[in-house]
Amino acid sequence: MLGDTSFAIHPGKEKKDNAVIYRDIGDLVHVEKAGTTYLFQCTNGKVAIQFYTDSIVRVTMNQKQNPELNHSKAVIVNPEVVAVEEEDTKETFNVKSSKLVLHVQKKPFRINIIDQNGRVIVSEDKHGMAYRENGEVIAFKQMEENDHFYGFGEKSGHLNKRGERLEMWNTDVYAPHNPETNALYESIPYFMTLRDGKAHGIFFDNTFRTFFDMKTSEDYYSFSAEGGQLDYYVMAGPHPKMVLEQYTYLTGRMPLPPKWSLGYHQSRYSYETEVEVRELAKNFIDKDIPVDVIHLDIHYMNGYRVFTFDKERFPNPEKLISDLKEMGIRVVPIVDPGVKKDSEYPIYQEGVSEDNFCKYIEGDIYYGEVWPGISSFPDFTEERVRKWWGEKHAFYTSMGIEGIWNDMNEPAVFNETKTMDVEVMHRNDGNPTTHRELHNVYGLLMGKATYEGMKENLQGKRPFLLTRAGFAGVQRYGSVWTGDNRSFWEHLQMSLPMVMNLGLSGVAFTGPDVGGFAHDTNAELLTRWTQVGAFTPFFRNHSAIGFRYQEPWQFGEKYEAIMKKYIQMRYVWMPQLYSLFYQASKQGLPVMRPLLMEYPDDEKTYNLNDQFMIGDNVIMSPILAPSLTDRVVYLPKGEWVSYATGESYEGEKVHLVHAELEDLPIFVRKGSAVMQGEWNSNQDKATKSLTMKIYASNPDENYRFTFYDDDGETFSYENGEYLKVDLEIKSSEDSIEVVVLDMEGNYKPSYQEIRVEVIGSNNPVLINGKESTVIKL
């Protein structure tokens, strides 16, 4: 017989003997306040409640001791001083900010969180917070019939994760990803709930292996961890954009990337020699196909030793890097964490002599097999080691390299578990603990070491970091690609919700390997994928050894011409995209968005997996299956215009749209605008002329947006060297009025004006009340 504070959960339809026994947190015994923290002593543990802002509250349960409140790897802010009212009644203890009310039921201890409009957003009923004797912690929350769940970082499958059980454990998965592939390379234990057009978020700040169960019951969902404490933040929203702003307030926002990193990247595992790389670059130049980056996979190294070049394959890397830069092309080499065990290898020598590698508690170095063979792994949980690793990147920056690609940093190891022994101890900046606890942050901390080291070495230039593994907050250091996908149409389809959910998880700079990494791509698939890639935030074509090469010219002139058109289109759209990356750096909002983010009241957007938005006014509806030249497109509220044809479409309707192989259906909302540049050449990618395309609207409509630009390469924007123009467009039957609300910054771009072009109307254009089609900068 279970005690009053213990209960059994029967997973699925298993028999009662297989029930999982949890111990409930119990009843409230007493409450005290220390600074900004309310501490609740319960019969089976302690709970702390902190308001971080008036719209973000943190709840922490520890079954053994006072909750630890200062050990987060993800949260970078401290609680603000928030005005909180308290009310102590016989049955409840209530705390209230201006945006949130927490009703704390005393017997048993249950927390119900209500927003300022009286809407219950997170509630506990029969079950609340609990734990098991094996150290697992869990929180049960009520699930409403119309709850839809998004985020969860990098997950395969559809956009809406209701009905799924999701695992967070960074894992190298080469086998084909499919909707039931659960743990992947990134662990971001955060999700957003959308209910009746209103959103709220939960971030479960626990680095152990964690689970989110939106599947077992229709009455409740749960999130749990194999160890540690129950530590979660609730973000009130209520708009999806506000939830994301609140989450990225906690975990940080991306730095402005170098503009070149937003261009087209060409990669292969591997371009194996300097000769091959030079020939590749020459092809791009000769064919006038844009390219900003060529990636070097593991074959550039001497025996896969990091911080080396193979002098036979790459006899003069400095000259190669310099020559390519003159052609307008950067080189980004791969750097893995595994350091080859080789007593004559300086990096290994230093790592051993300076005690920089991960060890067992007994003091023995942990060795695992990866590409170089038997290898050791830097302990990135220690600040001293991160600094050492970052400084080593002078090897690359001294050659003119400005970007690094981190791979295998889950960390991946060639063994049955695919990773490091979980009994390995990490020093963890003075709080030693096991790899079981810190596995999920290994990639995040390697990214931190790499980004900060590159930034220091580049002395004022912005570094670019691409990382495979990460945790919540990874956006502070790097961009993320979705790992080892395949050249399957299904993987093209799945890439859209994957990138959108990463965006909803605070990671704005993401994208898949265009064309698919493994398996043989084909002409049609590569062409359609390149059309999508031209508008994913990270745009890289990458393919694996042993499979077909998939550069844009590999399938003949017909397909090359289409792919060239869309890669060039990426650069035409660069002013618009760069302004959206600026918004991501300031507010945490994604560049590529699901429609539900802009139209949360429209249920038809809630699981729309095959369309996406760029910013708040452009919808992409790509073809995602072979031999199709027609597709159904759903357009939400408003009037929409085809970017290619100028044809008008009514909103809140489904349309059948024709799209030959060369066509990507793009729709712009009437009354809004997009900023466009032009394609010059690989040697000269700077925007010389800037056009604002306004899509006229007959009904009165106002649209506001911010155009942003800077040198795209340095941190001078932090000292005022930028151009920021806040604009409002007012469409009416008689005129198109453009109002410059504000213009600030000292940056002087190569263009001196914004030309205004109106689509769909011959009405006069008024700039700040005067008839004109030019905005002087």
N, C-alpha and C positions, 0 to 999 in steps of 0.2 A: 504494500500500500504506500502510495506516495504521500509525503508530508504536505502541509498546506502551502509551502512555498516551492514545491517541486512539481513539475508537470511533464507529461510525455507528448512528444510530437511524433506522429506516425507518417514517415515519408511515403508519399504515394499511396499504394494500396497494400503496403507490407503488413505482415501480421503484427500483433501487439508486442510479441517478444522482441521485435526489432526496433521498438520505439526508442527514440533518443530522449534521454532524461536531462532536463534542464532545471537549474535552480533559479527561481525568480529572485529579483532584487529584494522582494519582501515589502514590509511596511515601513513608512517613515517613522523614525524614532525622534529625531530633532533636526533643526536647521540652524545654521549660523552663516554670517556673512563676513568675508574677509576681502577688503578692497572691492574689486569688481566681480568677485566670485561668490556665489551662493553654494554652500556645501551642505548636502543632505545626507545625514547618517541614516541608513536603512538597516533592516535586520540582517541582510546578507551582503552588505557592501556599501560603498559610498558613491554619491553622484554629485558632480559639480556642474553648475550652470553659469555661463558667462555670456553677456551680450557683447558681441564684437562691434556692432553698430546697432542702430535702432531697428534694422531689418535683417540682421544676422545673429543667430544665437547658437552657442556651442553647448553640447551636452556630453559629459564624460562620466563613464561608470568604471570603477575599479573595485573588484570584489575582495581585494586583499588589503589595500592601503589607501591613503589619500590619492585622488587622481593626479597623475603627472601632467602638467599643463605647459611644459616648455621644451618638448622634445620633437616637435614636428619637423619633418624634412620638406614639407610642402607649403605650409602657411608662413608667410613672410611679414605679417603685420601683428601688432599687439592689440588687445581690446581697447576701443575708444572709451572715454568716459561717457556713458549713456545714462540719461535720466530715466530711472526705473521706479515705478510705484509697486508697493507690496501690499498684499492683503492676506491675512491669516485667519481662516475660519476653522470650524470644527472638522470639516471634511477635506478642505483644500488649502494649499498655500499657493497664492497666485502672484506672479511677477509680470509687470507690464511695461513695455516701452511705447513709443509713439506709433510703432508699426506692428508690434507683435504682443500677444498675450499668451503666457504659459500658465495653464491650469494644471497644477500639480496635485493630483489626488493622493491622499495620504495612505489609505488602506484598500487595496495594495497600492504601492507607489506606481503611479501612471502619469505620463505627461501628455497633455493635449495642447497643441499649438494652434493659435487662431490669429488671423491677420487683422489689420485695422478695420476691415469691412465686415468683421464677424464671420469670416469664412474659415472653417476648420481645415487646416492644410495638412497637419501631421497629427495622428491620434493613436492612442493605445487603448485597448479594451481588455479582452480576456488575457492576453499576453502582452508583456512590455519588454523590459530589459532583463536579460538572464545570462547564465553562464553554465558551463559544464566543468566537472572536476578535472578534465584533461586540459583545461585552460582556454577552451573555445568561449568566445563571447558572442552574443547575438541580440539583435533588437527586432521586435515584431511591430509592424505598423498596420493599421487598418487600410484595406484596399477598397476604393470605391469602384462602382461598376464602370464609370467612365474615366478611369485613370489610364493615361498613356505615358509610357516611360521612354526617355531618350538619354543619350550621352553614353556613359560607361566606357568612354575612350575608344579604343580600337577593337571593334567587334565585327565579325562577319554577320551575314543575314540581313534582315530588313531593318528599317529605320526604327519602328516602334518595337520595344523589347518586352512588352507585356506578354506573358505566357512563356518566358524563358528563364533559365537559371544560369547565371553568368559567373565565371570564375576569373579572379585576378591573380595571375602568377606568370611573370614574364617568361615566355617560352619561344624558342626557336622552332618554327613549324615549317619544314620544307615540303612536307606532303601537301597535296592540293587542299587549299582552304575551302571549306563549304559552310553552309549555315549552321552546322552543328560543331564546327571547330570552335572551341570555347576560348581557352587561354591563348593569347597571342603575345606579341613582343612588348606591348605597352600595358601597364596597369594603371588605370585612372578610376579609382573607386568613388565615382561621382555620377549622379543622374539628376535629370529634370523630370518632374511630373507635370503633365498638362491635363487639366480637368476643367471642362466647361469654359474653355477659352482663357483660363487663368493658370499660371505656372508657379511652381516653387521648386527649390533644389535641395538635395542632401549630398553632402560630401562626407564620406566615412574615412577619416584620417587614420588609417591603420596600415602598416607596411607588411604585415604577415600575409599569407595566402588568404584572400577574402572571397566571399560568395554573396551574390545578390539573387534572391529567390523570388521571382515574380510569377512562378509557375505552380507551386505545390497547392496553393489555395486560391480561391476566388474572393476570400474574405480578408486576407491579410497578405503582406509581403514581408520579407525579412532581409537583413544584411548581417553577415557574421564574419568572424575571423578566427583562425586557428590558434591565435595567441594574442597577448597584449591586452589593451583595454578597449572598451567600447568608447569611441571618441568621434562624434559626428557634429556637423554644422548644418543648420537649417537656414535656408535663404528664402525670404518671403516673396520675392518677385514683386508684383504679380504678373508682369509681362515677361515672356521668355528672354527678351533682351536684358531686362533688369536682373533676372536670375544670373545670367552670364556675367554681367558687370559685377554682381555681388561675389560670385565664385572667383572671378579673376582678381577682384580686390584682395581676396584671401591668398591666392596662390600665385599671383603675379601675371603680368602681361608680356607679350613678346616684345623684344627690342625691335626698332626699325631695321629690317634686313638691308644688306647692300642691294642696290637696284639690279645689279647683274645677276643676283641669285634668283630673281623673279623671272628671268628669261628661260630659254629652252636649254635643257641639259641633255647631253648624249653620254650614255654609259654602256659598258658591257663587262661581263665577267668572262674574260678580260681583254682589253686592248693590251697585247702582251709585249710590244716593243715600241721604242721611240719612232721607228720607221712607220709602223702602223698608225700611231697617233698623228704623226705629221701628214700622212696620206688622208686620214679621216678629216683633219682640219682643212686641208686643201680642198677636199670635195665640197665641204660646206661653203667655203669662200667662192669657189668656182661656180657653184650652182645657185649662189645668192640665197641660201637657206639660212635663216638666223640660227645662231648657236652662241650661248654665253659661256657654257661650261662643258668640259670633257672630264669625265671621272676616270680615275685609275683604280681598278680593283687589285686584288692581292698579288697579282703577278709582277707588279712593278718592284716589289721588295726583293731583297736578297734572302732567299730561303724563308720568305714570309716573316722576316724579322721587322718589327715596326721601327720607324725612324731610320730606314735604310732604303737605298735604291740598288737594284741589280745593275751593276756597271756594264754587264754584257748586253742586257736588253735595253738599258737606258744609260748609254755612256756619258751623256752630258745633260742631266735633267735641268740644270740652271738655264742653259741655252734654249732648251725645248720650251720651258715655262716662259722665258722672255720673248721668244719668237711668237709663241701662241698669243701672248698678251698684246703684241703689236697687231695681231690679226683680230683682236677683240674677243679673245677666248681665254677664260681662266681654266686652270687645272685644279681639280679637287681630288686628293688621294684618300684612299681608305686607311683607317687606323683602328685596329682591333685591340682589346685589352690584354690578350694573351702575349706574354713575353717569353720567347724561347729560352728553355734551359740550356745555356751554352756558356761555359766558364770563360770563353774568349770574347763574348759579346758585351760591349760596354753597358748597355741598358740593363742587362741581367746582372752584371757585376755590381753596378750602382744599387740596383734594387735590393740585392742581398746584403751588401755592406751597409746600406742605410736603413735596412729593416723596413722596406716599403711594400712587401708582398703579404697577401693574406695567409694566415697561419691557423693551425689547430691550437687548441688551448694549451697543449703540451709544448708548443713552441716550434713544431715542424712546419715548414712551408707546405702549403697545399699545391699539388701539381695536378694538372688536367691536360688532356690532349686536345689541341685545336690545330689550326692550319700549320703552324711551325713544328708540330710534334709536341712533345712534353713541354708544358709551359707553366709559368707562375702568373699570378694575377695581382696587380696593384690594389692596395686596400684604399679605395676612393672614399671610404667613410672617414678618413683622417685628413684634416686640413693640410698637414705637412706633406702628405703623399700627393694630394691634389695639386699642390703648388709645384712639386717636383715634376709631375706629369705635364702640367701646363707649360712649364719652362722648357721642357724637352721639345716642344713644338717650334722652337726657334730653328730647329733643323729644317722645317718646312718654310717658315716665314722668311728665312734668310735667302731662300731661293725665289721668293716672289709669290709664294702660295698664300692665298687669303681665305681658303675654305677647307674644311676637313669633314670627312664622312666616317662616322662611328658605326661599326657593325659588330655583331657577335657580342654585344654588351648586355645581354640579359642577366648574367653572362652565359653564353652557349659553350658547352663542353661536349666532346664526342664520347658520351657514355650513356648508360641506360636512362638516367634521370634527365639527361640533356643539360645539366648545369652543375655548379659547384656543390660539393658536399655541404649539406645544410648544417653540419656540426662545426664547420669552419667558424672561427671567431673573428669579428671585426672590431677594431679599436674604437671606432665610432666617436671620435673626438672626446675621449675620456669616459665614455659610457659603454664599455665593451659588451657586445651581444653577438648572437649567432647569425649565420647567413640565413637561417630559417626566418629570422625577423627582418633582415635587411636586403634579401634577394631582390625584392621589387624596386629598390631605390639604387641598385648598383649602376644601372645605365644612366639614371638621372644625375648621379654624382660624378660619373665619368664625363657626362656632357658638361656639367658645371666646371670641372677641371679643364676640359678642352676649350670651352668658350672663353673662360676667364684668362687662360694662358695665351690663347690666340689674340685676345683683345689687348693684353699687355704687350705682346710681341709686335703687334701691328702698329702700335704707337699712333692711334688716332683714326685708323681705318676700321670699318666695321667688319668683323669676322662673319663667316657663314659656317654654320654647323648643321649637318644632316645626321640624325641619329635614329637607330632602329628601336632601341629600348628606352623606356622612360617610365615616369610615375607622374602623379599630379604635380603640376608646376613645371613640367618639361618645356613648356612654351617660353620660359625665361631664358633658355639657352639655345634651343635648336628647333629646326624643322624636322618633320617626321614623315617617312614614307611607310607604306603599309606592308612592306616586307615581300616575301617570296611568293608572289602571285603567279598565275599561269596564263598562258595565251589561250584562254577560254572565253567565249562570249559571256558565260555565267560570271566570270571574274570581272569583266568590264561592268556588267550589271551591278554586281555586289560592291564595286568600288565607290559608287555614288553614295549609298547610305553609310559606308565606312567613313568616308571623308567628311560627310555631313555630321555624323555623330562625334567624330574627333573635334570638329569645329564647335559643336555644342558642349564639348568637354574642355573648352578653353584653348585648344591647339588649332590656331588659325592657319598655320603654314604647313599644309599637308597635301599628299597626293599619292597615287599608286604608281607602280612601274608601268609606263605607257607601253602598250603592245603585249604586256605580259612578260614575266621574267623567265620562267621555265616553259618547256614545250615549244613547238614550232608555231609561230604566228603565221597569219596569211594576209594577203593584201587588203582585203575588205576589213578585217578585224583591226589591223594596224591603222588604217585610214580613219575608221569610226572612232577608235580610241584616241587618235591624235586630235580629232575635233573636240573631244571631251577634255583632253589634257590641256588644250590651249586655254581652258578656263578653270582648271583646278589650280589651287594656290601654288602647289609645287608641281613643276612640269618637267618630268624626266623620262626619257626612253631608256630602258635597261633590259638586257637579255643575258641568258646564261650560257656558259660554255657547253658545247656539244649540241646547241640548238641553232636555229637559223639566225643569221644576222638580220637586224631589223632597223637599220638606218633608213631615213625617208626615201632613199633612191633604190632600195633593194628589190622593188617589185615592178620597176618599169616607169616610163614617163607619165602615164596616165595617173597613177597613184601618187607619184612624186609631186606632180603639179598641185594636186588637192592638198596634200600634207604641207607643202610649202606655203600655200595660201593661208592655212590655219596657223602655222607657226608664225608667219608674218603678222597675222591678225593679233596674236598675243602681244606684239609690240605696238600695234595700232591702239590696242586697249590699255597699254601700260599706264597712261595718266590716270585712268579710272581705277585700275587695280592698285596702283601705288597709293592713291587716296584712301582706298579701302584698307590697305595694310596699315596706313597711318591710324585709321579708326580702330583697327585691331590693337595697335600698340597703346592706344589711349583708353579704350573702353572694353577691350577683350572680345569684341564682337567678331564672328567669323567672316571671312571674305566670301566663301562659298557656303550658302545657307539652305536649309530645307525651307519649303514654302511656309510651313507652320510657324516659323520664327516671325515672319512678317504678317501672317494671317492666322493668328491663334484661335480666332472665332470660327474659322471655316473648317468643319470636320473633314471635308474632302482632302485637306492637306495633311492630315494626321499620319497617314502611312503612304505618302506619295514618294516612292523610291526612285523613280526614273526621270525625275525633273529636279532641277536645283536653281537657286537664285545666285546671282552675283550682286552683292549689295542688296539694296531694298527695292530695286525697280527693274531688274533684268531677269528674265526667266530663260533658262536653257532647257531644251527638250530634245536631247540627242537620240539618234537611232542606236539601239543596243542589241540588235539581233541580226543575223545574216539575211541578206536578200530582201530586206524590208525597204520600201520606199514610201510607206505611209505609216503614220502613227497617230494614236489618240493623245491629245494635249489638253490638260485641264488648266484653264486660266482663272485666277481668283478675281475678286471684286475690282472693278475699274474697267477701263478700255485699254487694249493692248495693240501694239503695232509690230508687224514683222520687220526685223532689222534688215533683212535681205530685200524685201519687196515693197515695204511701206503699206502693205494691206492691213486693214483694221480688223480687230477681233473683239467680240463682246466678252466681258468677264463673267464669272460665276457660271461658266458653261464649258462643255466638252467640245472640242473641235477635232476633226480629222484633217491632219496636215500632211501634205506631200513633201517628201525630201529625198531627192536623188542622192547618189553617193557623195556628190560634192556639196551637199546642203546640210547645215546644222541649223535646225529651227531655233531662232533667238527672238524673244519678244520683249519689247520695252514698254513700260507703262506710260500711257498718255499723260501729259502734263509734267513729265519728268525729263531728265537729260542725262547724257553720258559724255564723258570727256574723251577725246580721241587725239592720238598723235599720228605718226606715220613711220613707215619702215624706210630707213636710209640704206645702211649697209652694215656688215659685221664690224667693220673698223670704226664706224661712226653710228652708235645706237642712240645718241641723245635726241630728244624731241626738239625739232626746230620750229614746228608750227603746231599750234594747239587749237582744236575746234571743239566747241560745245554744241552737241547735237541736241536740239530741243524737239521733243515729240509733242506737237500741239494737241490741246484738248479743247473741245467745244464747251462742255460745262466748266464753270469756274473751278479752278483747281490751283492750289498752292503746293509747291514742292521746295524743300530746303535741303541743301547738301553742302559739304565742305570739300573744296579742291585743295590738295596739298602737294607740294614739291620741295625738294632740296637737292643737294649735290649727289645724293644717292650712294655715297661712298664713305663719308667721314661722320664723326659725331659733332660736327660744327653746328648742326641744327639745335643742339642743346644750348648753344650760346647765341641763338637768334638768327642763325643763317638758314632760314627756311622761307617759303612763301605759303601762306594759308589764306584762302579766299572763301568766306562764307557767302553763299548765294541763295537767293530765293527767286523762284520762277512763278509768275502769276499768269495763268492762261485764262483767256476769256474769249467771247465771240468777236471782240473788236481788235484785240491786240495780244501780243506776247510781251509781258513786262519782266525784265531781269533787274533785280535789285541786288547791288553789292552791299551786303549787310556789314561786312568787315573785311579788311585786308591788312595782314600783318606779316612781319618778318623782313629780314634784310637780304634774303637770297635773290640774286638776279639771274633768272634762267636765260637760255639762249633765245627763247621766244620773248617778245615784249608785249604780246596781246593775246587775248582769247577771241577767236573768231566765232560768231554765233551763226549757226545754221539751223533753220527750222524745217522740220519734216511734217507735212500734212496741213500746211496753212500758208496763205499768202498775206496774212495780217501783218501790219507793221510791228517791228521789234523796238521796244523802248528799253534803253539802258539807263537806269536811275532817272527815268522820266523823260529822257531825250531819245528821239528816233536815231538808232544806230545799230550796227551789227558787229561792233568791236568793243571789247572791254580792255581798256588800257591798264597795263600792270605797272 
